[in-house]
Amino acid sequence: MTSASVPGVLHHRIEGPAWGEPLLLGPSLGTSLAVWEPQVGALARTHRVVRWDLPGHGGSPAALLPAGSSIAELGRLVLDLADSLGIGRFAYAGISLGGAVGAWLAVHHPDRVGSLALVCSSARFGDPDAWRRRAAAVRAEGTGPLADAAAARWFAPGFAADPAAAALAEELTGDLRAADPEGYAACCEVLAGYDLRDRLGRITAPTLVIAGRDDPATPPAHARELADGIPGATLVEVAGAAHLAGVQRPEAVTTALLGHLGAGSADGPRHAAGTAVRRAVLGDAHVDAAIAGADEFTAPFQDLITRYAWGEIWTRPGLDRRTRSCITLTALAARGHHEELAMHVRAALRNGLTPQEIGEVLLQTAIYCGVPAANSAFAVADRVLREEGRI
């Protein structure tokens, strides 16, 4: 686990294996990245989890989000964080305002969001003037009065009876008391200007919507509006939970997220490892295009090759990737699979083979698999190597 405070970048914490698919977790207004504590252990088994703090909350400076900012400025901060970590495409889950950020990213930057989970969130968070009044009150009085009443909004009755739950509730309330008034107010102004209702249909990422049935801040009707507006979205309503459903009913929310992310099955780690190797060998652009182009008919095949070709074979320790590239080039040339051959000539370069070594592989193929097969393979390789500027 690493925690970082980098100038100009949201404070964040990274957990999970380096090979895991990146998963960004956004918090709700008034809380810190600790709000994801009940889920992070399970999620970080197979994902590279990045939790971040809102401006003025936890370790993020309030100055990152000036007064009068919009959801676009907050979304840009999240993209800047991802860019600073070398993360291109990522899964995203967010609570309330953190969910709004994810929905905005999915609309305006669909190439970056591979999957989306919205927890106790909304397409519009009520009367904009109410948020502006809250911003003014916090600037005048601080966050103390809000913290005094937070538990009633965040948790359904009886929550504090569990000592562990009560301790986390106290920690989160403390985060609200410690929030910078200017940062909190700027986030309120973001919520005042946020309305994504007419753009939900533009979200293409697979989406899970989670609602707390006893949530007074974003009631289940808000979740149903999201699920109805986002094509193919799945809706899960959690009984006995208010606004911080993941804290009050952690098992239910964690199970829903794992199922959505594909990490809840026995093949989850293999899929994650396969995706990482597939990206390393073929490149992000190729894998992103393959995933984006998948539909209901072809998605199972994409899942199959990710888990077995890449997660089962290419991850085995018995051969290095250079050797596997040599074998793959030979097999594809012998069978005349020229489109796949072109892709794997590029992969061979990524795996460290030189153009001369690729030529040697094809010469070997000519002897043992036939001159016509090698002749066609040389033509494919010559084209690819010229396109890549290697000859």
C-alpha positions as CSV (number, residue, x, y, z in Angstrom):
1,M,0.0,0.0,0.0
2,T,1.3,3.5,-0.9
3,S,-0.1,6.8,0.1
4,A,0.9,10.0,-1.8
5,S,0.5,13.7,-1.6
6,V,1.9,15.2,-4.8
7,P,1.7,18.9,-5.5
8,G,-1.2,19.6,-7.9
9,V,-2.6,16.0,-7.7
10,L,-5.4,14.7,-5.5
11,H,-4.2,12.9,-2.4
12,H,-4.5,9.1,-3.0
13,R,-3.7,5.7,-1.8
14,I,-2.7,2.7,-4.0
15,E,-3.4,-0.9,-3.0
16,G,-3.3,-4.2,-4.7
17,P,-1.1,-6.0,-7.2
18,A,0.8,-4.1,-9.9
19,W,-0.6,-6.4,-12.6
20,G,-4.2,-5.7,-11.5
21,E,-6.6,-3.8,-13.6
22,P,-6.7,-0.2,-12.4
23,L,-9.8,0.6,-10.2
24,L,-10.4,4.2,-9.1
25,L,-12.6,4.8,-6.1
26,G,-14.3,8.1,-5.5
27,P,-15.6,9.2,-2.0
28,S,-18.8,11.0,-1.0
29,L,-19.0,14.6,0.1
30,G,-17.7,15.1,3.6
31,T,-15.8,11.8,3.8
32,S,-12.3,10.8,3.0
33,L,-10.9,7.8,1.2
34,A,-11.5,5.9,4.4
35,V,-15.2,5.5,3.3
36,W,-14.0,2.6,1.1
37,E,-12.2,0.8,3.9
38,P,-14.9,-2.0,4.1
39,Q,-14.5,-2.9,0.4
40,V,-10.8,-2.2,-0.4
41,G,-9.4,-5.5,0.9
42,A,-11.6,-7.6,-1.3
43,L,-11.2,-5.3,-4.3
44,A,-7.4,-5.1,-4.0
45,R,-6.9,-8.8,-4.3
46,T,-7.3,-8.6,-8.1
47,H,-7.3,-4.9,-8.9
48,R,-4.8,-2.1,-8.6
49,V,-7.0,0.1,-6.4
50,V,-6.6,3.9,-6.3
51,R,-8.6,5.7,-3.6
52,W,-8.6,9.5,-3.7
53,D,-9.7,12.4,-1.5
54,L,-11.9,15.3,-2.6
55,P,-10.3,18.7,-2.5
56,G,-10.4,20.0,1.1
57,H,-11.0,16.5,2.4
58,G,-8.5,14.1,3.8
59,G,-5.1,14.9,2.4
60,S,-6.2,16.8,-0.8
61,P,-5.6,20.6,-0.6
62,A,-8.8,22.8,-1.0
63,A,-6.9,25.0,-3.5
64,L,-7.2,22.2,-6.1
65,L,-10.8,23.1,-6.7
66,P,-11.5,26.9,-6.8
67,A,-14.8,28.4,-5.8
68,G,-17.4,28.2,-8.5
69,S,-15.9,25.1,-10.2
70,S,-18.0,22.6,-12.1
71,I,-18.1,18.8,-12.3
72,A,-15.7,19.1,-15.3
73,E,-13.0,20.6,-13.1
74,L,-13.4,17.9,-10.6
75,G,-13.4,15.2,-13.3
76,R,-10.2,16.8,-14.8
77,L,-8.5,16.4,-11.4
78,V,-9.3,12.7,-11.4
79,L,-7.9,12.3,-15.0
80,D,-4.8,14.2,-13.9
81,L,-4.4,11.7,-11.1
82,A,-4.8,8.7,-13.4
83,D,-2.3,10.3,-15.9
84,S,0.2,10.9,-13.1
85,L,0.1,7.2,-12.3
86,G,0.4,6.1,-15.9
87,I,-3.2,4.8,-16.0
88,G,-5.0,5.0,-19.3
89,R,-8.2,3.0,-19.0
90,F,-9.7,2.1,-15.6
91,A,-12.7,0.8,-13.8
92,Y,-14.4,3.3,-11.7
93,A,-16.7,3.2,-8.6
94,G,-17.9,6.3,-6.7
95,I,-20.2,7.1,-3.8
96,S,-22.6,10.1,-4.2
97,L,-20.4,13.0,-5.5
98,G,-17.7,10.5,-6.2
99,G,-20.2,8.6,-8.4
100,A,-21.2,11.8,-10.2
101,V,-17.6,12.3,-11.2
102,G,-17.5,8.8,-12.6
103,A,-20.8,9.3,-14.5
104,W,-19.4,12.6,-16.0
105,L,-16.1,10.8,-17.0
106,A,-18.1,8.0,-18.6
107,V,-20.1,10.5,-20.7
108,H,-17.2,12.8,-21.7
109,H,-14.2,10.4,-21.7
110,P,-15.7,7.0,-22.6
111,D,-12.3,5.9,-23.8
112,R,-11.0,6.1,-20.2
113,V,-13.8,4.3,-18.3
114,G,-13.9,0.6,-18.8
115,S,-16.7,0.0,-16.2
116,L,-18.7,2.1,-13.9
117,A,-20.3,1.6,-10.5
118,L,-22.5,4.4,-8.9
119,V,-23.2,3.9,-5.2
120,C,-25.9,6.1,-3.6
121,S,-25.5,8.6,-6.4
122,S,-27.7,10.7,-8.7
123,A,-28.0,12.3,-12.1
124,R,-29.1,15.6,-10.2
125,F,-28.7,16.2,-6.5
126,G,-31.8,18.2,-5.8
127,D,-32.4,22.0,-5.7
128,P,-29.2,23.8,-6.8
129,D,-30.1,26.8,-4.4
130,A,-30.0,24.4,-1.4
131,W,-26.4,23.5,-2.3
132,R,-25.4,27.1,-2.7
133,R,-27.0,27.9,0.7
134,R,-25.0,25.0,2.3
135,A,-21.8,26.4,0.7
136,A,-22.5,29.8,2.2
137,A,-23.3,28.3,5.6
138,V,-20.1,26.3,5.7
139,R,-18.0,29.2,4.6
140,A,-19.5,31.2,7.5
141,E,-19.7,28.5,10.2
142,G,-17.4,25.6,9.2
143,T,-18.4,22.0,8.9
144,G,-19.1,21.4,12.6
145,P,-22.9,21.8,12.4
146,L,-23.1,19.4,9.5
147,A,-21.0,16.9,11.3
148,D,-23.4,17.0,14.3
149,A,-26.2,15.8,12.0
150,A,-24.2,13.6,9.6
151,A,-25.0,10.2,11.2
152,A,-28.7,10.6,10.6
153,R,-28.1,11.2,6.9
154,W,-25.4,8.6,6.5
155,F,-26.7,5.6,8.5
156,A,-30.0,4.0,9.1
157,P,-31.2,3.5,12.7
158,G,-29.3,0.9,14.8
159,F,-26.0,1.3,13.0
160,A,-24.1,2.4,16.0
161,A,-25.0,-0.8,17.9
162,D,-22.1,-2.6,16.2
163,P,-18.9,-1.4,17.9
164,A,-16.7,-1.7,14.7
165,A,-19.3,0.1,12.7
166,A,-19.6,2.8,15.3
167,A,-15.8,3.3,15.3
168,L,-15.8,3.8,11.5
169,A,-18.8,6.1,11.7
170,E,-16.9,8.2,14.3
171,E,-13.8,8.3,12.0
172,L,-15.9,9.5,9.0
173,T,-17.6,12.1,11.1
174,G,-14.2,13.3,12.2
175,D,-13.2,13.6,8.5
176,L,-16.2,15.9,8.0
177,R,-15.3,18.0,11.0
178,A,-11.7,18.3,9.7
179,A,-12.8,19.2,6.1
180,D,-11.6,22.5,4.9
181,P,-14.7,24.8,4.7
182,E,-13.6,26.3,1.4
183,G,-13.0,22.9,-0.2
184,Y,-16.3,21.5,1.1
185,A,-18.1,24.6,-0.2
186,A,-16.5,24.3,-3.6
187,C,-17.8,20.7,-3.8
188,C,-21.3,21.9,-2.9
189,E,-21.1,24.3,-5.8
190,V,-20.1,21.5,-8.0
191,L,-23.2,19.6,-6.9
192,A,-25.4,22.7,-7.5
193,G,-24.4,22.8,-11.1
194,Y,-24.5,19.1,-11.8
195,D,-27.2,17.7,-14.0
196,L,-26.5,14.7,-16.2
197,R,-30.1,13.6,-16.7
198,D,-30.2,14.3,-20.4
199,R,-26.9,12.6,-21.1
200,L,-27.2,9.3,-19.3
201,G,-27.9,7.6,-22.6
202,R,-24.4,8.4,-23.7
203,I,-22.8,6.2,-21.1
204,T,-21.5,3.0,-22.8
205,A,-19.5,1.5,-20.0
206,P,-21.0,-1.5,-18.2
207,T,-22.7,0.1,-15.3
208,L,-23.8,-1.0,-11.8
209,V,-26.1,1.2,-9.8
210,I,-26.4,0.6,-6.0
211,A,-29.0,2.2,-3.8
212,G,-29.6,2.2,0.0
213,R,-33.3,1.7,0.5
214,D,-33.3,4.0,3.5
215,D,-31.1,6.7,1.9
216,P,-32.6,10.2,2.6
217,A,-29.9,12.0,0.5
218,T,-30.2,10.1,-2.7
219,P,-33.4,7.9,-2.3
220,P,-33.9,4.8,-4.5
221,A,-35.8,6.8,-7.0
222,H,-32.6,8.6,-7.9
223,A,-30.9,5.2,-8.5
224,R,-33.8,4.0,-10.6
225,E,-33.5,7.1,-12.8
226,L,-29.8,6.3,-13.3
227,A,-30.5,2.7,-14.1
228,D,-33.3,3.5,-16.5
229,G,-31.3,6.2,-18.3
230,I,-28.0,4.3,-18.7
231,P,-28.2,1.6,-21.4
232,G,-28.0,-1.9,-19.9
233,A,-27.3,-0.7,-16.3
234,T,-27.9,-3.1,-13.4
235,L,-29.7,-1.9,-10.3
236,V,-29.1,-3.3,-6.8
237,E,-31.1,-2.0,-3.8
238,V,-29.6,-2.7,-0.4
239,A,-32.0,-3.1,2.5
240,G,-31.2,-1.5,5.8
241,A,-28.8,1.0,4.4
242,A,-28.8,4.8,4.2
243,H,-26.4,7.1,2.3
244,L,-23.2,5.3,3.1
245,A,-24.5,1.9,2.2
246,G,-21.0,0.4,1.7
247,V,-20.2,1.2,5.4
248,Q,-23.5,0.1,6.8
249,R,-24.0,-3.0,4.7
250,P,-20.4,-3.8,3.6
251,E,-21.0,-7.4,2.6
252,A,-23.9,-6.6,0.2
253,V,-22.1,-3.8,-1.5
254,T,-18.8,-5.6,-1.8
255,T,-20.5,-8.7,-3.3
256,A,-22.3,-6.5,-5.8
257,L,-19.1,-4.7,-6.8
258,L,-17.1,-8.0,-7.1
259,G,-19.7,-9.5,-9.4
260,H,-19.8,-6.4,-11.5
261,L,-16.1,-6.2,-11.8
262,G,-15.7,-9.9,-12.6
263,A,-13.5,-10.4,-9.6
264,G,-16.0,-12.5,-7.6
265,S,-15.5,-15.7,-9.6
266,A,-12.7,-18.2,-9.3
267,D,-11.4,-17.0,-12.6
268,G,-11.1,-13.3,-11.5
269,P,-7.4,-13.4,-10.7
270,R,-6.7,-15.3,-14.0
271,H,-8.7,-12.7,-15.9
272,A,-6.9,-9.8,-14.3
273,A,-3.5,-11.3,-14.8
274,G,-4.4,-12.2,-18.4
275,T,-5.5,-8.6,-19.1
276,A,-2.3,-7.2,-17.7
277,V,-0.1,-9.5,-19.9
278,R,-2.3,-9.0,-22.9
279,R,-1.8,-5.2,-22.6
280,A,1.9,-5.6,-22.1
281,V,2.3,-7.8,-25.2
282,L,-0.2,-6.3,-27.6
283,G,-0.4,-2.7,-26.3
284,D,-3.2,-0.7,-24.6
285,A,-4.6,0.6,-27.9
286,H,-5.2,-2.9,-29.4
287,V,-6.8,-4.3,-26.2
288,D,-8.9,-1.2,-25.7
289,A,-10.2,-1.4,-29.2
290,A,-11.0,-5.1,-28.8
291,I,-12.9,-4.5,-25.6
292,A,-14.7,-1.5,-27.0
293,G,-15.7,-3.4,-30.1
294,A,-17.1,-6.4,-28.2
295,D,-20.9,-6.8,-28.1
296,E,-23.2,-9.3,-26.6
297,F,-22.2,-11.9,-29.2
298,T,-18.4,-11.4,-29.1
299,A,-17.8,-10.5,-25.5
300,P,-17.7,-14.2,-24.3
301,F,-14.9,-14.9,-26.8
302,Q,-12.9,-11.8,-25.5
303,D,-13.3,-13.2,-22.0
304,L,-12.2,-16.6,-23.1
305,I,-9.0,-15.6,-24.7
306,T,-8.2,-13.2,-21.9
307,R,-8.6,-15.9,-19.2
308,Y,-7.0,-18.8,-21.1
309,A,-4.7,-17.7,-23.9
310,W,-3.3,-14.7,-21.8
311,G,-4.1,-15.6,-18.2
312,E,-3.3,-19.3,-18.4
313,I,-0.6,-19.8,-21.1
314,W,1.2,-16.5,-21.6
315,T,1.6,-16.1,-17.8
316,R,3.2,-19.5,-17.3
317,P,6.8,-19.2,-16.0
318,G,8.2,-22.1,-18.2
319,L,9.1,-19.9,-21.2
320,D,9.9,-16.2,-21.5
321,R,7.9,-13.9,-23.7
322,R,10.5,-13.7,-26.4
323,T,10.4,-17.5,-26.8
324,R,6.6,-17.5,-26.8
325,S,6.6,-14.9,-29.5
326,C,8.9,-17.1,-31.7
327,I,6.6,-20.1,-31.3
328,T,3.5,-18.0,-32.0
329,L,4.9,-16.5,-35.2
330,T,5.8,-20.0,-36.4
331,A,2.3,-21.4,-35.7
332,L,0.5,-18.4,-37.3
333,A,2.7,-18.5,-40.4
334,A,2.2,-22.2,-40.8
335,R,-1.6,-22.0,-40.5
336,G,-1.9,-18.9,-42.7
337,H,-3.5,-16.7,-40.1
338,H,-2.2,-13.5,-41.5
339,E,-4.2,-10.9,-39.5
340,E,-3.1,-12.5,-36.3
341,L,0.4,-12.8,-37.7
342,A,0.6,-9.1,-38.3
343,M,-0.6,-8.4,-34.7
344,H,2.0,-10.8,-33.3
345,V,4.8,-9.3,-35.4
346,R,4.1,-6.1,-33.5
347,A,3.9,-8.1,-30.3
348,A,7.2,-9.7,-31.0
349,L,8.8,-6.3,-31.3
350,R,7.3,-5.3,-27.9
351,N,8.7,-8.5,-26.4
352,G,12.2,-7.6,-27.5
353,L,12.7,-9.4,-30.8
354,T,14.6,-7.5,-33.5
355,P,13.5,-7.5,-37.1
356,Q,16.5,-9.7,-37.9
357,E,15.4,-12.3,-35.3
358,I,11.8,-12.2,-36.7
359,G,13.3,-12.9,-40.1
360,E,15.3,-15.9,-38.7
361,V,12.0,-17.3,-37.2
362,L,10.4,-17.1,-40.6
363,L,13.4,-18.7,-42.3
364,Q,13.1,-21.6,-39.9
365,T,9.4,-21.8,-40.7
366,A,10.2,-22.0,-44.4
367,I,12.2,-25.2,-43.9
368,Y,9.8,-27.0,-41.5
369,C,6.4,-25.6,-42.5
370,G,6.8,-24.8,-46.2
371,V,8.1,-22.1,-48.5
372,P,4.6,-20.8,-49.6
373,A,3.6,-20.3,-45.9
374,A,6.9,-18.5,-45.2
375,N,6.6,-16.4,-48.4
376,S,3.2,-15.0,-47.3
377,A,4.5,-14.5,-43.7
378,F,7.5,-12.5,-44.9
379,A,5.2,-10.3,-46.9
380,V,3.1,-9.6,-43.8
381,A,6.1,-9.1,-41.6
382,D,7.7,-6.8,-44.1
383,R,4.6,-4.6,-44.2
384,V,4.3,-4.4,-40.4
385,L,8.0,-3.7,-39.8
386,R,7.8,-0.8,-42.4
387,E,4.7,0.6,-40.7
388,E,6.5,0.4,-37.4
389,G,9.6,2.2,-38.8
390,R,11.9,-0.8,-38.0
391,I,13.2,-1.4,-41.6
